[in-house]
Amino acid sequence: MLYIGSHLSVSNGFMSMAREAMAMGANTFAFFTRNPRGGKSKDVDMKDVKEFNKYIKENNFGKLVAHAPYTLNPASATEKTRDFALKVMEEDIAKMELIPNNYYNFHPGSHVKQGLNLGTYLIADILNETLKKDMTTTVLLETMAGKGTEIGKNFEEIKIIIDKIKLNEKVGVCLDTCHISDGGYDIVNNLEGVLKEFDKIIGLEKLKALHINDSKNEIGSRKDRHEKIGMGYLGIETFRQIVNHPYLKTLPMILETPNDFSGYKKEIELLRSMEKNNI
């Protein structure tokens, strides 16, 4: 069974997201833990959470992939910005524990001309403060397109961060199809080769989730502009390979394409229709 969904809004609560996901044919989804641009998160309605946990279990949802705000930059040169990142991650992971055994994804950040070594150290330092032995949430580092001084544009940079983390078992990777293509990985013509490289550098067992997006730009552009499935430079056949790959097809697949409800519903139907031996 494929686990496919899209980004949904948590503004009306967890059950609202679950019902919207079901209505679009999704059995996983992503949501921002707070406003994507930062700010205070909403208080949690425990009755809503309890009903939600029961609902997703009864309806066989896969792992959910929550997303940290875009403003998070644990690699910042500014102490105030790093303190904000630490506070947000601690608060968000505490709330994620209310819906246990799911994923919390974040952009590693930008080193803003401090250099890769210091940037990766700062990211790992915040994770080492945040991660706890008894937490059920797995924190995912997202692969990035490589704009400016973004960290995570290649597998080696992700590996450097992971190697600095004490509770290594609490972290994984979310692979964004648009990002890695824009970062220079040829998943159109050599998906298996890219995955073998990932396995060699990081270990395929660390790959926990996918962001499923086509790209408005050619490979290696480092621009990060998402496109609807099959309408960009990755093309429909790339996604056919993904939904039929023996390892990738087991992971939660989150659509972040420029779409509305009906658009996501159609893309979910499209991806499911491409699965071989679909039952």
C-alpha positions in Angstrom: 0.0 0.0 0.0 1.3 3.5 -0.9 1.1 6.2 1.7 0.4 9.4 -0.1 -0.9 12.8 1.1 -0.3 16.5 1.0 0.4 19.5 3.2 -2.8 20.4 5.2 -3.6 23.2 7.6 -3.7 22.5 11.4 -5.6 25.8 12.0 -8.9 23.9 12.6 -7.4 21.1 14.6 -6.1 17.6 14.1 -9.5 15.9 13.3 -10.2 18.5 10.6 -6.9 17.5 8.9 -7.7 13.8 9.2 -11.1 14.2 7.6 -9.7 16.4 4.8 -7.0 13.8 4.1 -9.6 11.0 3.9 -11.7 13.2 1.6 -8.8 13.6 -0.9 -7.9 9.9 -0.8 -4.8 10.4 1.4 -3.5 8.1 4.1 -0.7 10.3 5.3 -0.2 14.1 5.3 2.1 16.9 6.5 1.3 20.0 8.5 3.2 23.0 9.8 3.6 22.9 13.6 2.9 26.6 13.6 2.8 29.5 11.1 5.3 28.6 8.3 6.9 32.0 8.9 7.3 31.4 12.7 5.5 32.8 15.7 3.6 31.2 18.6 2.0 27.8 18.1 -1.7 27.3 19.0 -2.7 25.5 22.2 -3.6 21.9 21.6 -7.1 20.6 22.3 -6.5 17.3 24.0 -10.0 15.9 23.2 -9.3 16.7 19.5 -5.9 14.9 19.8 -7.3 11.8 21.4 -10.0 11.5 18.8 -7.4 12.1 16.1 -5.1 9.3 17.4 -7.9 6.9 17.4 -9.1 7.9 13.9 -5.8 7.6 12.1 -5.2 4.2 13.7 -8.6 2.9 12.7 -8.1 4.2 9.2 -4.6 2.8 8.7 -2.8 6.0 8.2 1.0 5.9 7.6 3.5 8.0 9.4 2.8 11.7 9.4 5.4 14.3 8.5 5.1 17.5 10.5 7.1 20.5 9.2 9.0 23.1 11.2 8.6 26.7 10.2 10.7 28.0 7.3 12.2 30.7 9.6 14.0 28.1 11.6 17.8 28.5 11.1 19.8 26.6 13.7 23.0 27.4 11.7 22.5 31.1 12.0 25.4 33.5 12.9 22.9 35.3 15.2 22.5 33.8 18.7 18.9 35.1 19.0 18.0 33.2 15.8 19.6 30.0 17.1 17.8 30.4 20.5 14.5 30.8 18.6 15.3 27.6 16.7 16.1 25.7 19.9 12.9 26.9 21.6 10.7 26.1 18.6 12.1 22.6 18.2 11.7 21.8 21.8 8.1 23.0 21.9 7.2 21.3 18.6 8.7 18.0 19.5 6.9 18.0 22.9 3.6 18.5 20.9 4.5 15.8 18.4 4.8 13.4 21.4 1.0 13.8 21.8 0.6 12.1 18.4 3.5 9.6 19.0 5.7 7.7 16.5 5.6 10.2 13.7 8.1 12.5 11.9 9.2 16.1 12.5 10.9 17.5 9.4 13.1 20.7 9.2 15.3 22.5 6.7 18.9 22.2 8.1 19.5 25.9 7.6 22.0 28.3 6.1 25.5 29.0 7.4 25.3 32.6 6.2 29.0 32.7 5.2 30.3 31.1 8.4 31.4 28.1 6.5 30.1 24.5 6.3 32.1 23.2 9.3 30.6 25.7 11.8 27.2 25.6 10.2 26.9 21.8 10.6 28.3 22.0 14.1 25.6 24.5 15.1 22.8 22.4 13.7 24.0 19.3 15.4 24.5 21.2 18.7 20.8 22.2 18.7 19.7 18.7 17.9 21.9 17.3 20.7 20.1 19.7 23.1 16.6 18.8 21.7 16.7 15.0 21.2 15.8 12.8 24.2 16.2 9.1 24.7 12.5 8.5 25.5 11.0 10.5 22.6 9.0 8.6 20.0 9.3 11.3 17.3 12.0 11.0 14.7 13.5 14.3 13.5 14.2 14.4 9.7 16.8 16.6 8.0 15.4 17.6 4.6 17.6 17.5 1.5 17.9 21.0 0.0 18.4 22.6 -3.4 21.5 24.5 -2.4 20.4 28.2 -2.7 22.9 30.6 -1.3 24.6 29.1 1.8 21.9 26.4 2.4 23.3 23.3 4.1 22.0 19.9 2.9 22.4 20.3 -0.8 24.2 17.0 -1.1 24.3 13.7 0.9 27.8 14.4 2.3 26.5 17.6 4.1 23.6 15.7 5.6 26.0 12.9 6.7 28.3 15.4 8.5 25.4 16.6 10.6 24.2 13.1 11.4 27.7 12.0 12.5 27.8 14.8 15.0 24.5 13.8 16.7 24.7 11.7 19.9 21.3 10.1 19.7 21.8 9.0 16.1 18.8 6.7 16.1 16.4 9.6 16.6 17.2 11.3 13.3 16.6 10.5 9.6 16.3 12.1 6.2 13.4 13.4 4.2 14.3 13.4 0.5 12.6 16.1 -1.6 12.5 15.2 -5.3 12.6 18.8 -6.6 15.4 19.7 -4.2 17.8 16.9 -5.0 17.3 17.4 -8.8 17.9 21.1 -8.4 20.9 20.2 -6.2 22.4 18.1 -9.1 21.2 14.5 -8.6 19.9 12.9 -11.8 16.8 11.0 -10.5 15.3 11.2 -14.0 17.9 9.0 -15.7 19.6 7.3 -12.7 17.3 7.0 -9.7 18.8 3.7 -8.6 22.3 5.2 -8.9 21.3 8.2 -6.7 19.8 5.8 -4.1 23.0 3.7 -4.1 25.0 6.8 -3.5 22.6 7.8 -0.6 23.0 4.3 0.8 26.8 4.4 0.6 27.1 7.9 2.2 24.3 8.0 4.7 22.6 4.5 4.7 19.3 3.8 3.1 17.7 2.9 6.5 18.0 6.6 7.4 15.7 7.6 4.5 12.3 7.9 6.2 10.0 10.1 4.1 9.7 11.7 0.6 8.5 15.2 -0.5 7.0 14.4 -4.0 7.4 17.4 -6.2 8.2 18.1 -9.9 10.6 21.0 -10.6 10.2 24.1 -12.7 14.0 24.1 -13.2 16.6 21.9 -14.9 18.9 19.7 -12.9 21.6 21.5 -10.9 19.7 24.9 -11.0 19.8 25.3 -7.2 16.6 27.3 -7.4 14.0 25.2 -5.5 10.8 25.9 -7.5 8.2 23.2 -7.2 5.9 22.1 -10.1 2.9 19.9 -10.4 3.5 16.2 -11.0 4.5 15.4 -14.6 4.5 19.1 -15.6 8.2 19.9 -14.8 11.7 18.8 -15.7 11.4 15.5 -13.7 8.5 14.2 -15.8 5.8 11.6 -15.1 8.1 8.6 -15.6 10.3 9.6 -12.7 7.3 9.4 -10.4 6.3 6.1 -11.9 9.7 4.8 -10.9 9.4 6.1 -7.4 5.9 4.6 -6.6 7.2 1.3 -7.8 10.6 1.3 -6.2 10.7 -1.5 -3.5 12.1 0.8 -0.8 10.7 4.2 -1.7 7.1 2.8 -2.1 7.1 2.0 1.7 7.8 5.6 2.7 5.2 8.4 3.4 5.0 10.5 0.2 4.1 14.1 0.8 3.0 16.3 -2.1 4.1 20.0 -1.9 3.1 20.9 -5.5 1.4 24.2 -6.3 -2.2 22.9 -5.9 -5.5 23.2 -4.1 -7.7 20.4 -2.6 -8.9 19.1 -6.0 -5.4 19.3 -7.5 -4.0 17.2 -4.7 -6.8 14.7 -5.0 -6.1 14.2 -8.7 -2.3 13.9 -8.0 -2.9 11.3 -5.4 -5.2 9.3 -7.8 -2.5 9.7 -10.5 0.3 8.4 -8.3 -1.8 5.4 -7.1 -2.8 4.6 -10.7 0.9 4.2 -11.6 1.6 1.6 -9.0 2.0 -1.8 -10.6 -0.2 -4.6 -9.3 -2.3 -1.9 -7.7 -4.9 -3.5 -5.3 
